[in-house]
Every structure is written in structure tokens, then in C-alpha cells.
Amino acid sequence: MVHKSGNSAGDLNWLLDDLVDRVVSVEHAILLSADGLLIGRSRALSMEDGEHLSAVASAFQSLARGTGRQFGGGAVNQTLVEMEHAYLFVTAAGEGACLAVLASEDADIGIVAYEMNMRIRRVGQFLSSAPRFPASVTATGGAGS
């Protein structure tokens, strides 16, 4: 669950729409939990595509974190996937949340990364994704174990 001072998670869609509207070549933006649950999406992205992108972004971020741990690279600041016709950016956004952006092939990756980080700085302190289960439940292998 995302917490934003007295507002619902849906209130964060303005942040995603602003990013898409103001940054050239950014086509879609989502906010997701670290475990891949879609929290918010820009208006042009369908729910189905938003959920798919959320799962993909979470997987890439998880792979990057594992690589950082295994090979001493440290914490992951951002994951960037370059495709033939698009870029996928995934950046940590608050405790347990990520911001993911899909941009076209002509995107200036420096500007996109900068704009993502500026928006995270503006609202990042209000973002957090609570674990789906209390620590005592996951530590014991589930409820009633």
C-alpha cells in the first residue's frame, strides 16, 4: 500500500501523467511495489498493460539487486533496459516502491532519468509500500504455521 499524507494511492496518478506530459519521448509511467504490484499508472496505459509492465519492471529491479549483492556492486539506483525501439527505466521511489517509465527510442536517457529523480524527490518521502504480510507471518512460513 502506498501512503501519501491523507491521500489515496490514486492521487499519485497526477505525478505519472505529469511525467508523460512534460518529458519528450516518455510514453508510459507506473508506480509499483517492490514485489511487482501496480500502484498507479499514467492515463494512456491500460490496466492490463500496467500490470504487465509492473511485473516486468519488478523482475528487472530484482535481478539488478541480486547482481549488486552477488558481485559487490552495492545498492541499485536505477535499472535501464535498451530495446530496439524503446527504453525501460526503473528507479527506487520510497521504501518498497519503484517508478518505471517506458520511453521511445529517441529519448534523451539523461533527461528522462533526471526528470524521474526530480519527481521522486518531490514526493518520495510520502511513498512507501507496506509488505503484504506482517513480518511475523512471513518469518513463520505463513499464518497458522
N, C-alpha and C positions, 0 to 999 in steps of 0.2 A: 504494500500500500504506500502511496506517495503522500507525504504530508506537506501542505503549504499553508501557512498561517491562516487558518479558518476557511480555506477554500478547498473544493474538491479537486481530485486529480484532473478532471476535465477542464478545469480552469487553466491548466498548463498548455492546452492546445494553442492558445494565442502565441506562446513562445515558439512553437513549431511552425505555425503559419507565418509568423514574422520572419523567421529564418528563411523559409521558402520564398516569401515575397520579396525580401530585400537583398538576398545574395544571389548574384547571377549564377546560373547553371545548377543551383540546388533544386532538385525536383521533389524530393520527399524527405520528411524528417519524422522520427519517432522517439519516444521516451520509453525505456524498457527497464524492467527489473533485472538484476544480475543473473537470475535464473531463466530469463527469456520471456517473461510475461509482458505483454503490451500494456503500457500505462497511458500513453497518449500518442496521437498521430496527427500529421498535417491533413488538412481538409480534402486534398485531392487523392489521398491514399485510402483504398477500401479497407474495411475491417479485416477481410481475409488476407489481403496483401500485407497489411500492417502486422498481423500476427506472424506471417511467414518471415517477413523482414526482421521482426523481433527475435525469432528463433535463430535465424542465420547470424545476426549481429551478436547475440549472446554466445553462440558457438565460437565465433572468431575471437571474441574477447576472452573466452575461457581458454582457448588454445594458446593465445598470446601470454596469458598469465602463467600457464603451465610451462611454457618455454622460458619465460623470465625466471621462474623458480628453478627449473632444472639446470639452466646454463648461467645462472648468476646475473641475469640482465636486470633484475630488480622489478619494481612495480611497473605496470603498463600504463602509460599516459594516453596513448591513442593507438588504434589499430586502423590501418589503411589497406584496402584491397583495391588494386587497379585491375579493371577488366578492359576488354576491348573497347567498349562504348560507355563505360561508367566507372565511377569511384564509389566505394563504400567506406565511410568514416565511422568509427565507433569510439566514443570518448566517455570516460567515467564522469558521472554527474551526480554528486552527492553520495551518501553512504548506500551502497547496494543498488544504484541506478546507473543507467547509461543513456547517452544521447547518440543516436545513429542518424546519419544523413546519407542519402543516395544522390549523387551529383552526376551530371553528364560529362562526357569525355573532354569537353573544352573547359572544364572547371579549373580555376586557379587554386590548386590544393592548399597553398599557403593562406589565401584569403578565406577559404572555407574553414580550415582548421582554426584560424584566428576568430572568425565570427562564431563558431561553435563554442569556443572557450569564453568569449565575451558574454554570451548568453548564460553559460553555466555559472560564471562569476556573479551575474546579476541575480540569479535565483537558486544557485546550487546549495546555499545554506538552508534552503527550505525543502530541498529534495531529500527524501530517504525512502528506501524500500524495505519495509519490515519483512523479516523472514516469514515464510508461510506457516511454519510450525515453531512453537516455543522451543528454546534450546533443550529443555528437559525432555521433550518428546523425541527430538531427533537424536539426542545422546543415548536414549534407551532403545532406539530402533523402532519407535512408534508408540502410539497411545496404547495403554493397556498391556505393554510387553512386560 
